[in-house]
Amino acid sequence: MKPTSLAMAFLLGLLVAAGLFLLRSVPEPVAPRVITPRGELAPQEETVIALFEAARGSVVSITTEERVLDPWTRRAVDVPRGTGSGFVWDAQGHIVTNAHVVRGASGARVRLADGRQVAASLVGAAPRHDLAVLRIDTRADPPAPLPVGESEGLRVGQSVLAIGNPFGLDWTLTTGIVSALDREIPSESGTIQGLIQTDAAINPGNSGGPLIDSAGRLIGVNTAIFSPSGSSAGIGFAVPVDVVNRVVPQLIRTGRYRPPVLGVVHDERITELARRRGIEGVLVLGVEPGSPAAQAGLRAARQDASGGLVPMDTIRAVDGRRVASSADLRDALEEHAPGDEVTLTVRRDGDDVEIDVVLGAPQP
């Protein structure tokens, strides 16, 4: 055999050997594992899914705009300002959200669960309760409103669901329980009192979204979180639906919220000074003529010959609810509507007396 033929045969042998080696080193195909059947969902899971699917369509995403001056063209333009959540209140296209979501905005757009985006106008806001109402054109055929529950009978430990748009992640569901009741937090407009505390994760963007109970009813409006990091730390707060159901109809009707009128003048600084002197309650500094307080015979403090203040009547409770500050008195009165009769516990001449008062309506 010629040397060339020997070399070719040697190379061919090497190729065959290498091919056999590679064939032996290629792993056999691995088949996917057999799927284990899931079986039925747990009843609790089925309930949560059904609640979310029933409520999702009533929740909206809100994008606000801010009007700024273009430094180059010197023209006013609208730029994105922030995002939040809201929900359909009624068939007239009213959307409830937080006042801080729309504060300072020049405009807003609402995105419905089906993807449609519609312009919204501001109807009114109640910053003290961090509530606001927007309105969209009813020709947009808004979804059905959420069923309204009540917050008076809530109990710590009840299951709750929060739906909103945290960090722009639309229609996010979180679950938890009622962690505490009657909480208060500071806000730009003062102190918001009587809030529901929940451990359902609430993050920036959830503001204005609904808090729902296990019956699918609205029980609160998510408003704030307590978090050093700015994200959910398991402590969120919601405005109780009883407050929402009292404030929102008046915002829709008049564009602003004004509580029922008692007709007394009081000042927290004077009340605090009186408290230091051992006088508990809200000192009545003045009684407006013709007001419910005047008709009930409440007496205002007077000055003595030396110019000192002489207390006459001090309001200590409303319908048995103790009041120790001006804020306490306002909150107690706001639980009622014009025309309601309340019983004031008043300190007068060293004794506690009870005086019935029919609350009046605010002047237009």
SULQUI-V10619 format. One record per residue. RES is the residue in three letters. SS is DSSP state (H for helix, E for strand, L for the rest). PSI is psi in radians with two decimals (none if undefined). NEAR is the number of other C-alpha atoms within 12 Angstrom. Layout:
BEGIN
RES_SS_PSI_NEAR ; RES_SS_PSI_NEAR
END
This chain:
BEGIN
MET_L_2.38_8 ; LYS_L_2.71_8 ; PRO_H_-0.62_9 ; THR_H_-0.73_10 ; SER_H_-0.65_11 ; LEU_H_-0.72_12 ; ALA_H_-0.72_13 ; MET_H_-0.73_14 ; ALA_H_-0.66_15 ; PHE_H_-0.77_14 ; LEU_H_-0.71_14 ; LEU_H_-0.68_14 ; GLY_H_-0.70_14 ; LEU_H_-0.75_14 ; LEU_H_-0.73_14 ; VAL_H_-0.72_14 ; ALA_H_-0.74_14 ; ALA_H_-0.71_14 ; GLY_H_-0.74_14 ; LEU_H_-0.66_13 ; PHE_H_-0.76_12 ; LEU_H_-0.68_12 ; LEU_H_-0.67_12 ; ARG_H_-0.50_11 ; SER_H_-0.22_10 ; VAL_L_2.14_11 ; PRO_L_2.61_9 ; GLU_L_2.54_8 ; PRO_L_2.38_6 ; VAL_L_2.14_8 ; ALA_L_2.56_8 ; PRO_L_2.62_7 ; ARG_L_2.64_6 ; VAL_L_2.27_7 ; ILE_L_2.27_8 ; THR_L_2.21_7 ; PRO_L_2.40_7 ; ARG_L_-0.69_7 ; GLY_L_-3.04_7 ; GLU_L_2.56_9 ; LEU_L_2.64_13 ; ALA_L_2.59_11 ; PRO_H_-0.66_10 ; GLN_H_-0.69_14 ; GLU_H_-0.76_14 ; GLU_H_-0.70_14 ; THR_H_-0.81_21 ; VAL_H_-0.75_29 ; ILE_H_-0.79_21 ; ALA_H_-0.71_18 ; LEU_H_-0.76_32 ; PHE_H_-0.82_33 ; GLU_H_-0.57_21 ; ALA_H_-0.59_24 ; ALA_H_-0.40_39 ; ARG_H_-0.77_38 ; GLY_L_-0.38_30 ; SER_L_-0.13_42 ; VAL_E_2.45_48 ; VAL_E_2.79_52 ; SER_E_2.38_48 ; ILE_E_2.26_50 ; THR_E_2.18_37 ; THR_E_2.77_34 ; GLU_E_2.69_27 ; GLU_E_2.34_22 ; ARG_E_2.15_18 ; VAL_E_2.85_19 ; LEU_E_2.13_13 ; ASP_L_2.08_12 ; PRO_L_-0.31_9 ; TRP_L_-0.82_9 ; THR_L_-0.23_9 ; ARG_L_0.48_9 ; ARG_L_2.59_11 ; ALA_E_2.24_14 ; VAL_E_2.66_18 ; ASP_E_2.25_18 ; VAL_E_2.68_18 ; PRO_E_2.44_19 ; ARG_E_-0.77_23 ; GLY_E_3.11_30 ; THR_E_2.79_39 ; GLY_E_-2.93_47 ; SER_E_2.94_56 ; GLY_E_-3.10_55 ; PHE_E_2.72_53 ; VAL_E_2.27_42 ; TRP_L_-0.70_36 ; ASP_L_3.13_27 ; ALA_L_-0.11_21 ; GLN_L_0.14_21 ; GLY_L_0.28_33 ; HIS_E_2.36_39 ; ILE_E_2.24_54 ; VAL_E_2.39_55 ; THR_E_-2.95_54 ; ASN_L_2.57_41 ; ALA_H_-0.62_40 ; HIS_H_-0.31_33 ; VAL_H_-0.65_41 ; VAL_H_0.01_42 ; ARG_L_2.24_29 ; GLY_L_0.06_18 ; ALA_L_2.56_26 ; SER_L_-0.24_25 ; GLY_E_2.97_30 ; ALA_E_2.62_39 ; ARG_E_2.48_35 ; VAL_E_2.25_41 ; ARG_E_2.15_35 ; LEU_L_2.91_35 ; ALA_L_-0.42_31 ; ASP_L_0.10_20 ; GLY_L_-0.21_16 ; ARG_L_2.47_19 ; GLN_E_2.26_21 ; VAL_E_2.60_29 ; ALA_E_2.59_27 ; ALA_E_2.53_34 ; SER_E_2.62_28 ; LEU_E_2.20_35 ; VAL_E_-0.80_31 ; GLY_E_2.88_32 ; ALA_E_2.61_37 ; ALA_E_1.48_37 ; PRO_H_-0.58_30 ; ARG_H_-0.46_34 ; HIS_H_0.09_47 ; ASP_L_0.80_43 ; LEU_E_2.55_49 ; ALA_E_2.72_44 ; VAL_E_2.24_47 ; LEU_E_2.93_43 ; ARG_E_2.37_36 ; ILE_E_2.79_35 ; ASP_L_2.22_20 ; THR_H_-0.26_19 ; ARG_H_-0.25_13 ; ALA_H_-0.06_22 ; ASP_L_1.15_22 ; PRO_L_2.69_33 ; PRO_L_2.97_30 ; ALA_L_2.53_25 ; PRO_L_2.78_29 ; LEU_L_2.53_40 ; PRO_L_2.46_26 ; VAL_E_2.26_28 ; GLY_L_-2.64_26 ; GLU_L_2.64_25 ; SER_L_-0.16_31 ; GLU_L_-0.68_20 ; GLY_L_0.25_16 ; LEU_L_2.60_30 ; ARG_L_2.50_21 ; VAL_L_2.28_20 ; GLY_L_-0.25_19 ; GLN_L_2.55_27 ; SER_E_2.47_29 ; VAL_E_2.75_41 ; LEU_E_2.41_43 ; ALA_E_2.30_51 ; ILE_E_2.32_50 ; GLY_E_-2.79_47 ; ASN_L_1.11_38 ; PRO_H_2.33_34 ; PHE_H_0.50_22 ; GLY_H_0.08_22 ; LEU_L_1.69_19 ; ASP_L_2.52_29 ; TRP_L_1.00_35 ; THR_E_2.37_31 ; LEU_E_2.30_31 ; THR_E_2.67_33 ; THR_E_2.79_32 ; GLY_E_-2.64_29 ; ILE_E_2.92_30 ; VAL_E_2.02_38 ; SER_E_-0.55_25 ; ALA_E_2.89_23 ; LEU_E_2.81_27 ; ASP_E_0.77_24 ; ARG_E_2.83_24 ; GLU_E_2.53_29 ; ILE_E_2.65_27 ; PRO_E_2.64_21 ; SER_E_3.06_18 ; GLU_L_-0.38_14 ; SER_L_0.20_18 ; GLY_E_-2.65_15 ; THR_E_2.25_20 ; ILE_E_2.12_31 ; GLN_E_2.89_31 ; GLY_E_0.43_32 ; LEU_E_2.72_39 ; ILE_E_2.29_44 ; GLN_E_2.39_41 ; THR_E_2.70_46 ; ASP_L_0.05_34 ; ALA_L_2.25_38 ; ALA_L_2.10_38 ; ILE_L_2.19_44 ; ASN_L_2.95_39 ; PRO_L_2.27_31 ; GLY_L_-0.40_40 ; ASN_L_-0.32_49 ; SER_L_2.28_48 ; GLY_L_-0.17_48 ; GLY_L_2.89_53 ; PRO_E_2.57_57 ; LEU_E_2.20_60 ; ILE_E_2.52_49 ; ASP_E_-3.12_40 ; SER_L_-0.05_31 ; ALA_L_0.08_24 ; GLY_L_0.27_32 ; ARG_L_2.58_28 ; LEU_E_2.19_41 ; ILE_E_-0.09_42 ; GLY_E_2.91_52 ; VAL_E_2.04_55 ; ASN_E_2.26_54 ; THR_E_-0.55_49 ; ALA_E_2.88_46 ; ILE_E_2.76_34 ; PHE_L_1.96_26 ; SER_L_2.16_18 ; PRO_L_-0.46_10 ; SER_L_-0.19_11 ; GLY_L_-0.08_18 ; SER_L_3.03_20 ; SER_L_2.28_25 ; ALA_L_0.35_19 ; GLY_L_0.15_26 ; ILE_L_1.81_31 ; GLY_E_2.85_43 ; PHE_E_2.59_47 ; ALA_E_2.50_53 ; VAL_E_2.19_50 ; PRO_E_2.55_43 ; VAL_H_-0.47_36 ; ASP_H_-0.64_29 ; VAL_H_-0.77_39 ; VAL_H_-0.76_43 ; ASN_H_-0.28_33 ; ARG_H_-0.65_28 ; VAL_H_-0.79_36 ; VAL_H_-0.81_38 ; PRO_H_-0.62_29 ; GLN_H_-0.62_29 ; LEU_H_-0.72_31 ; ILE_H_-0.67_30 ; ARG_H_-0.72_18 ; THR_H_-0.19_19 ; GLY_L_-0.11_23 ; ARG_L_2.84_27 ; TYR_L_2.18_34 ; ARG_L_2.16_32 ; PRO_L_2.95_32 ; PRO_L_2.73_33 ; VAL_E_2.28_34 ; LEU_L_-0.76_45 ; GLY_L_0.49_33 ; VAL_E_2.61_37 ; VAL_E_2.26_30 ; HIS_L_2.76_32 ; ASP_L_2.24_22 ; GLU_H_-0.59_23 ; ARG_H_-0.74_16 ; ILE_H_-0.69_26 ; THR_H_-0.69_34 ; GLU_H_-0.72_20 ; LEU_H_-0.71_19 ; ALA_H_-0.64_27 ; ARG_H_-0.63_20 ; ARG_H_-0.39_12 ; ARG_L_0.12_13 ; GLY_L_0.18_14 ; ILE_L_1.92_28 ; GLU_L_2.35_31 ; GLY_L_-2.99_39 ; VAL_E_2.03_42 ; LEU_E_2.23_44 ; VAL_L_1.94_41 ; LEU_L_-0.43_31 ; GLY_E_2.73_28 ; VAL_E_2.11_27 ; GLU_L_2.30_23 ; PRO_L_2.38_18 ; GLY_L_0.00_17 ; SER_L_2.92_25 ; PRO_H_-0.65_30 ; ALA_H_-0.69_34 ; ALA_H_-0.72_26 ; GLN_H_-0.51_21 ; ALA_L_-0.10_27 ; GLY_L_0.38_27 ; LEU_L_2.55_37 ; ARG_L_2.36_30 ; ALA_L_2.71_30 ; ALA_L_2.69_28 ; ARG_E_2.95_19 ; GLN_E_2.49_14 ; ASP_L_-3.07_11 ; ALA_L_-0.49_8 ; SER_L_0.06_8 ; GLY_L_0.03_9 ; GLY_L_2.76_10 ; LEU_E_2.23_20 ; VAL_E_1.88_23 ; PRO_L_2.49_35 ; MET_L_-1.15_29 ; ASP_E_2.42_38 ; THR_E_2.12_46 ; ILE_E_2.12_46 ; ARG_E_-0.34_35 ; ALA_E_2.69_33 ; VAL_E_2.02_34 ; ASP_L_0.72_24 ; GLY_L_-0.12_18 ; ARG_E_2.06_21 ; ARG_E_2.40_26 ; VAL_L_2.24_28 ; ALA_L_-0.08_30 ; SER_L_2.95_30 ; SER_H_-0.68_30 ; ALA_H_-0.69_26 ; ASP_H_-0.74_28 ; LEU_H_-0.77_38 ; ARG_H_-0.77_34 ; ASP_H_-0.70_28 ; ALA_H_-0.70_32 ; LEU_H_-0.59_36 ; GLU_H_-0.20_33 ; GLU_L_-0.02_30 ; HIS_L_2.91_31 ; ALA_L_2.76_27 ; PRO_L_2.38_24 ; GLY_L_-0.26_18 ; ASP_L_2.53_22 ; GLU_E_2.24_24 ; VAL_E_2.73_31 ; THR_E_2.06_27 ; LEU_E_2.33_37 ; THR_E_2.03_30 ; VAL_E_2.31_38 ; ARG_E_2.05_27 ; ARG_E_2.19_28 ; ASP_L_0.66_15 ; GLY_L_-0.06_13 ; ASP_E_2.72_14 ; ASP_E_2.20_19 ; VAL_E_2.66_21 ; GLU_E_2.29_24 ; ILE_E_2.20_30 ; ASP_E_2.35_24 ; VAL_E_2.35_32 ; VAL_E_2.03_26 ; LEU_L_2.51_32 ; GLY_E_2.99_30 ; ALA_L_2.51_23 ; PRO_L_2.60_20 ; GLN_L_2.47_13 ; PRO_L_none_10
END
